[in-house]
Amino acid sequence: MWLAFQNDYSSGVWVAVGYYYPNCPDGGDWGKEGWWRLEPGQSATVIWTTNDYSLFYAEADDGAVWAGPYGTELPYEAFDWCWNTGSSEGESVGMRLITATGAGWPWTGTINLT
């Protein structure tokens, strides 16, 4: 499945994702990647995954956040890391779960940020 985001919010938004990555080089079975910048009305397709589950965190310029209970460290700059990798130049956030069980093939799941 392709995972896409649509910014239907009134401010610019930054998006990061978590995804299944078996045997990630520095440990664990999950990776994380970011940041994608979406202006109001803009969309972006960010990753391809064959797993039914993914995660995301988004933060708007005005301070609004889309978060969840899956905690990880995210840097302030662009990144493509294993889940357990962190940085002293970043923040601890909680990512929100995306479930796409039985979505079929091919499929694009779009998360609307409102």
FENCOR-V493515 format. One record per pair of residues at least 24 apart in sequence whose ideal C-beta (glycine too) atoms are under 7 Angstrom apart, sorted by sequence separation. I is the first residue (numbers start at 0). J is the second residue. D is the distance in Angstrom with one decimal. If there is no record, write none. Layout:
i = (I/I)
j = (J/J)
d = (D/D)
This chain:
i = (69/11/12/68/69/11/66/67/11/66/67/69/11/18/66/67/10/16/19/66/67/9/16/18/65/4/6/8/14/19/6/18/4/6/19/6/6/18/6/17/56/5/16/17/4/16/56/3/4/16/55/56/3/15/31/33/54/55/3/4/14/15/54/3/54/55/1/2/14/34/54/2/13/33/52/53/12/13/33/52/1/2/12/32/52/12/32/51/65/0/11/51/10/11/31/51/10/30/2/8/10/30/31/17/30/29/17/27/8/26/27/55/57/25/27/24/26/15/23/25/23/25/44/17/17/0/12/0/3/5/7/8/3/7/8/0/1/2/3/4/5/6/7/0/5/0/4)
j = (93/36/37/93/94/37/92/93/38/93/94/96/39/46/94/95/39/45/48/95/96/39/46/48/95/35/37/39/45/50/38/50/37/39/52/40/41/53/42/53/92/42/53/54/42/54/94/42/43/55/94/95/43/55/71/73/94/95/44/45/55/56/95/45/96/97/44/45/57/77/97/46/57/77/96/97/57/58/78/97/47/48/58/78/98/59/79/98/112/48/59/99/59/60/80/100/60/80/53/59/61/81/82/69/82/82/71/81/63/81/82/110/112/81/83/81/83/73/81/83/82/84/107/82/94/99/112/102/107/109/111/112/108/112/113/106/107/108/109/110/111/112/113/107/112/108/112)
d = (6.0/6.6/4.9/5.4/4.4/6.8/6.1/5.2/5.2/4.6/5.5/6.7/6.9/5.6/7.0/3.3/6.8/5.8/6.2/6.1/6.0/6.0/5.7/5.0/6.1/6.9/3.8/6.4/6.9/3.7/6.6/6.9/6.2/5.7/6.8/6.6/5.3/5.2/7.0/6.5/4.9/4.3/6.2/3.3/6.4/6.5/4.7/6.0/5.8/5.0/6.0/6.9/6.5/6.8/6.1/6.3/3.8/5.7/4.3/6.5/6.3/5.0/6.5/6.7/6.0/6.3/5.2/5.7/4.7/5.9/6.6/5.0/6.6/6.9/6.4/4.5/5.2/5.3/6.0/6.8/5.6/6.5/7.0/6.6/5.9/4.9/4.7/6.3/6.1/6.0/6.8/5.5/4.4/4.6/5.7/4.6/4.4/6.7/5.6/5.7/4.5/5.6/5.8/6.9/6.4/3.8/6.9/5.8/6.8/6.1/4.9/6.4/5.6/4.6/5.3/6.4/5.2/5.5/3.7/6.8/6.8/5.9/6.8/6.6/5.2/5.5/5.6/5.5/5.5/5.5/5.2/5.1/6.9/6.1/6.0/4.7/4.2/5.5/4.5/5.0/4.9/5.3/4.6/6.9/6.7/5.6/6.3)
